[in-house]
């Protein structure tokens, strides 16, 4: 089979094709570092991690970029409220994110790039957009006019007939809720001392800071270029954020920025959306304190298809622990049997049936729950077949299965402690 991904841009499941044979440029939205990531954030990061791992298992060389947003309205306001500098606020969160991501066995760069490190590139993009007529100054700020960009809102499927006749401008970096700001969005905040304090850069377009809407395009175009293969994020990014990224980059090139777009669904807690007001935000550290291992949490957050809402409950957590520990116990038994087999030239052989069933399900839009079900079925059937005396010699078969599971766990990241 060929890997097929459900492309948000076309609303269809499509065969995956790359711009350059054997190579994938992948952008996955990283965390905003004014507050620690919660399990909802990690669910998004983990389905993206599985995508990365499976592409590599499928033979692609993956160039992946994950950013950290450390300069935005919310971060500046939070730092001011706590009486600390922006760096003092964000640095511990950045360190915690990297530490927790590694606990969850995420494939991570040594240090994901930060928005504050790409200000020069943001300025260059803004200058080019103003020169081309897509962006303009207003009272020192710089805004993007979506009506100048043909096809604006195509990722979301925005009804442009709703667009107001009178010009409206939206100055904030982000807005709460799943709604659209029908108007021009900000690219550059001119410096306002009472609002920004010590957070500013002196640049060719004046003193100020890049808005959130230009930060991802700046990092992407600097590190990956203007055309990539896949862009990923959570479903909440479908409201404004990702269409803004498309508009900024494609306005400069008149070419498709990303061929595929993937979006993962939310995590609920006992049926309710996680929110600060409800007091039900769950952090990884809380589950570790309850005795769950990082692998149990990783599996739990991957236990439903990434495009389906995941309802986090105590029951699901216990089930996830049982699934991981049960599989590990079976693997331990197989490893013990495999050690009994005499050494042979064919000791690198795999269980083709197990690998094929895993790949078939993963090729279907990363159907990890289906792939896990096939894996568990194979482990159970081996026990039955051995009991019936239908596997001879069992030791050799056990070795093939273990080697296959080691390969599969390059994607799962939970089977071998």
C-alpha positions in Angstrom: 0.0 0.0 0.0 0.9 3.7 -0.3 0.6 6.1 2.6 -2.6 8.0 2.4 -3.2 11.1 4.5 -6.4 13.0 5.1 -5.5 16.4 3.7 -7.4 19.2 5.4 -6.8 21.4 2.3 -8.8 19.1 0.0 -11.0 17.3 2.7 -9.9 14.0 1.0 -7.7 11.1 1.8 -4.9 11.3 -0.7 -1.8 9.3 -1.6 1.2 11.0 -0.1 3.6 12.5 -2.6 6.7 14.6 -1.9 8.2 17.6 -3.7 11.6 15.8 -3.8 11.8 12.0 -4.0 12.6 10.3 -0.7 12.7 13.6 1.3 10.0 15.2 3.5 9.9 18.8 4.8 7.7 18.7 7.8 6.5 21.7 9.9 4.8 21.0 13.2 3.5 23.9 15.3 5.3 24.0 18.7 4.3 25.3 22.1 3.7 28.9 23.2 6.1 29.1 26.2 4.4 31.5 28.5 2.7 28.6 30.2 3.7 24.9 30.5 2.2 22.5 27.8 -0.7 20.4 29.0 -1.9 17.0 27.8 -4.0 18.5 25.0 -0.9 20.1 23.6 1.1 16.9 24.0 -1.5 14.9 22.1 -0.9 17.1 19.1 2.9 16.9 19.4 2.6 13.1 19.7 0.6 12.4 16.6 3.1 14.6 14.8 5.9 12.5 16.4 4.3 9.3 15.1 4.0 10.8 11.6 7.7 11.8 11.7 8.7 8.3 12.9 6.5 6.5 10.4 7.8 8.5 7.5 11.3 7.6 8.5 10.3 3.9 8.9 8.9 4.1 5.4 12.3 5.2 4.0 12.0 9.0 3.9 14.6 11.4 5.1 12.6 13.8 7.2 13.6 17.4 7.8 11.3 18.5 10.6 10.9 21.9 12.2 9.1 22.5 15.5 9.1 26.1 16.8 8.7 27.7 20.2 6.6 30.9 20.5 8.3 33.0 23.1 7.2 36.5 22.0 3.4 37.3 22.0 0.9 39.5 23.8 0.0 36.8 26.3 3.6 36.2 27.3 4.4 39.8 27.7 1.3 40.4 29.8 2.0 37.3 32.0 5.6 38.4 32.6 4.4 41.9 33.6 1.8 40.4 35.9 4.5 38.2 37.6 7.1 41.0 37.7 9.7 39.1 35.7 11.4 39.5 32.4 10.1 37.7 29.3 13.1 35.4 29.3 12.7 34.7 33.0 9.1 33.7 32.3 9.7 31.6 29.1 13.1 29.9 29.8 11.8 27.5 32.5 8.8 26.6 30.4 11.1 25.9 27.4 13.3 23.7 29.5 10.3 21.9 31.0 8.9 21.3 27.5 12.1 19.8 26.2 12.4 17.6 29.3 8.9 16.3 29.2 9.0 15.8 25.4 12.0 13.5 25.9 10.2 11.7 28.7 7.4 11.0 26.2 10.1 9.7 23.8 9.4 12.4 21.2 11.9 12.8 18.4 13.3 16.2 19.3 16.0 18.5 18.0 18.5 19.6 20.6 16.7 22.9 21.0 13.7 23.9 18.9 14.1 27.4 17.4 12.4 30.3 19.2 10.4 33.1 17.6 12.7 35.7 19.2 15.5 34.3 17.1 13.8 34.9 13.7 13.0 38.6 14.0 15.3 39.5 11.1 13.6 37.1 8.8 10.2 38.4 10.0 11.2 41.9 9.1 12.4 40.8 5.7 9.0 39.1 5.0 7.1 42.2 6.1 9.2 44.4 3.9 8.5 42.2 0.9 4.8 42.0 1.7 4.6 45.8 1.9 6.5 46.2 -1.4 4.1 43.8 -3.1 1.1 45.6 -1.7 -0.3 42.9 0.6 0.7 44.7 3.8 0.6 48.3 4.9 1.4 50.6 7.8 -1.3 52.0 10.1 -0.3 54.1 13.1 3.1 52.5 13.2 1.7 48.9 13.1 1.8 46.8 10.0 -1.3 44.8 8.8 -2.0 42.2 6.1 -5.0 42.8 3.9 -6.6 39.4 3.2 -8.7 40.8 0.3 -5.5 41.3 -1.6 -4.7 37.6 -1.5 -6.8 35.5 -3.8 -8.0 32.3 -2.1 -7.8 33.6 1.4 -9.3 31.2 3.9 -9.1 28.2 1.6 -7.8 25.9 4.3 -10.7 26.5 6.6 -13.2 27.0 3.7 -14.0 30.5 4.8 -17.1 32.1 3.2 -15.7 35.4 1.9 -19.1 36.8 1.1 -19.4 37.5 4.8 -16.4 39.9 4.6 -17.4 43.4 5.8 -17.3 46.3 3.3 -15.7 48.6 5.8 -12.1 48.0 6.7 -11.5 46.5 10.1 -8.2 45.8 11.8 -7.4 43.2 14.5 -4.3 44.2 16.6 -4.0 41.4 19.0 -1.8 38.4 18.4 -4.5 35.8 19.3 -8.2 35.8 20.0 -10.0 33.2 22.1 -12.6 30.9 20.7 -13.3 29.3 17.4 -14.2 32.3 15.4 -12.9 34.3 12.5 -11.7 37.9 12.6 -13.2 39.3 9.4 -10.6 42.0 8.7 -6.9 42.8 8.4 -4.5 40.9 10.7 -1.4 42.3 12.3 2.1 41.5 11.3 4.2 44.0 13.3 3.5 45.7 16.6 5.1 49.2 16.9 6.7 49.7 20.2 4.4 51.0 23.0 6.3 51.4 26.2 3.4 50.8 28.6 2.5 47.6 26.9 5.8 46.1 25.8 8.2 47.2 28.5 11.7 46.0 27.5 10.4 43.7 24.7 11.3 45.3 21.4 13.8 45.3 18.5 15.2 48.2 16.5 14.8 47.2 12.9 14.6 48.6 9.4 10.8 48.9 9.8 11.1 50.7 13.2 11.2 49.8 16.8 8.7 47.0 17.8 8.2 43.3 17.7 6.8 40.7 15.2 3.2 39.7 15.7 2.4 36.0 16.2 1.0 35.9 12.6 4.4 36.4 11.1 6.5 34.3 13.4 5.8 30.9 12.0 6.3 32.0 8.4 9.6 33.6 9.5 10.9 30.5 11.1 9.6 28.2 8.3 11.0 30.2 5.4 14.3 30.7 7.2 14.8 27.0 8.1 12.8 25.0 5.6 12.2 27.3 2.7 9.0 28.6 1.0 7.7 25.2 0.0 7.2 22.1 2.2 5.5 18.8 2.1 3.4 18.7 5.3 2.2 21.2 7.9 0.6 20.0 11.1 -1.2 21.3 14.1 -4.2 21.1 16.3 -7.7 21.6 14.9 -7.9 25.0 16.7 -5.2 26.3 14.3 -7.8 26.0 11.5 -9.3 29.2 12.9 -7.2 32.0 11.6 -3.7 30.8 12.3 -2.9 28.4 9.5 -4.7 30.4 6.8 -2.7 33.4 7.9 0.5 31.4 7.4 -0.6 30.3 3.9 -1.5 33.9 3.0 1.8 35.4 4.1 4.0 32.8 2.4 2.0 32.3 -0.8 1.6 36.0 -1.3 5.3 36.2 -1.7 5.8 33.2 -4.0 2.4 32.7 -5.8 3.1 28.9 -5.3 1.6 26.3 -3.0 3.3 26.5 0.4 2.4 23.1 1.8 1.0 20.2 -0.2 -0.6 18.4 2.8 -2.2 19.8 6.0 -3.0 17.6 9.0 -5.0 18.6 12.0 -5.5 16.7 15.3 -8.6 16.9 17.5 -8.9 18.1 21.1 -8.5 16.2 24.4 -11.5 16.3 26.7 -11.3 15.5 30.4 -14.3 13.4 31.6 -16.3 14.7 28.7 -15.5 18.4 29.2 -13.1 20.6 27.2 -9.9 21.5 29.1 -9.9 25.1 30.3 -8.4 27.3 33.0 -11.8 28.5 34.0 -13.0 24.9 34.6 -9.9 24.0 36.5 -9.5 20.8 34.6 -6.3 21.3 32.8 -4.1 18.1 33.2 -0.3 18.2 33.1 2.1 15.3 32.5 3.7 15.8 35.9 0.3 15.1 37.6 0.0 11.7 36.0 3.6 10.8 36.7 2.9 11.7 40.4 0.0 9.2 40.2 2.3 6.4 39.3 1.9 6.3 35.5 5.0 5.9 33.4 5.7 8.2 30.5 5.0 5.3 28.1 1.5 4.8 29.6 0.7 8.5 29.0 2.2 8.4 25.5 0.1 5.4 24.6 -3.0 6.9 26.2 -2.7 10.1 24.0 -2.3 7.9 20.9 -5.1 5.5 21.8 -7.6 7.2 19.6 -7.2 8.3 16.0 -5.6 11.7 15.8 -8.7 13.2 14.0 -11.0 11.9 16.7 -11.6 13.7 20.0 -9.9 11.8 22.9 -11.8 11.8 26.2 -9.2 11.5 29.0 -10.6 9.5 31.9 -9.2 7.4 34.8 -10.6 4.4 33.0 -8.7 5.2 29.8 -5.5 5.8 31.7 -5.8 2.4 33.5 -6.6 0.7 30.3 -3.6 2.3 28.6 -1.3 1.1 31.4 -2.7 -2.4 31.1 -2.2 -2.5 27.3 1.4 -1.4 27.5 2.3 -3.7 30.4 0.4 -6.6 28.9 2.3 -6.2 25.6 5.6 -5.9 27.4 5.0 -9.0 29.4 4.2 -11.0 26.2 7.3 -9.6 24.5 9.4 -10.6 27.6 8.2 -14.2 27.2 9.0 -14.1 23.4 12.5 -12.8 24.1 13.0 -15.6 26.6 12.0 -18.2 24.0 14.0 -16.5 21.3 17.2 -16.9 23.3 16.7 -20.7 23.2 16.9 -20.8 19.4 20.2 -21.9 17.9 22.2 -19.2 16.2 21.4 -19.1 12.4 22.3 -16.9 9.4 18.6 -15.9 9.2 18.6 -14.3 12.6 17.7 -10.9 11.0 14.4 -12.2 9.6 11.2 -10.5 10.5 7.6 -11.6 10.8 6.3 -10.3 7.5 2.7 -10.8 8.4 2.9 -8.7 11.5 4.8 -5.9 9.7 2.4 -5.9 6.8 -0.6 -5.6 9.0 1.0 -2.8 10.9 1.9 -0.9 7.7 -1.5 -1.5 6.1 -3.2 0.3 9.0 -0.6 3.0 9.4 -0.8 3.7 5.6 -4.5 4.4 6.1 -4.1 8.0 7.5 -1.9 6.8 10.5 -4.5 4.4 11.9 -2.5 3.7 15.0 -5.4 2.3 17.0 -6.0 -0.2 14.2 -2.3 -1.0 14.0 -2.2 -1.7 17.8 -5.2 -4.0 17.5 -3.5 -6.0 14.8 -0.4 -6.2 17.0 -2.2 -7.4 20.0 -4.2 -9.9 17.9 -0.9 -11.4 16.6 0.6 -11.7 20.1 -2.6 -13.5 21.4 -2.8 -15.8 18.3 0.9 -16.9 18.9 0.0 -18.0 22.4 -3.0 -20.0 21.0 -1.0 -21.5 18.1 1.8 -22.6 20.4 -0.7 -24.3 22.6 -2.1 -26.1 19.6 1.4 -27.1 18.5 1.1 -25.2 15.2 4.3 -23.2 15.5 7.5 -25.3 15.0 10.1 -24.3 16.0 8.5 -21.8 18.3 11.8 -20.3 19.4 12.7 -19.2 15.8 9.2 -17.7 15.3 9.5 -15.8 18.6 12.7 -14.3 17.4 11.2 -13.1 14.2 8.2 -11.5 16.0 10.5 -9.7 18.5 12.6 -8.3 15.7 9.4 -7.1 14.0 8.2 -5.5 17.2 11.5 -3.7 17.6 11.0 -2.2 14.2 7.4 -1.3 14.9 8.4 0.3 18.2 10.5 2.8 16.3 7.0 4.3 15.6 5.1 3.4 18.8 7.8 4.1 21.3 6.1 2.2 24.1 6.9 -1.5 23.8 10.5 -1.8 25.1 11.2 -0.1 28.4 
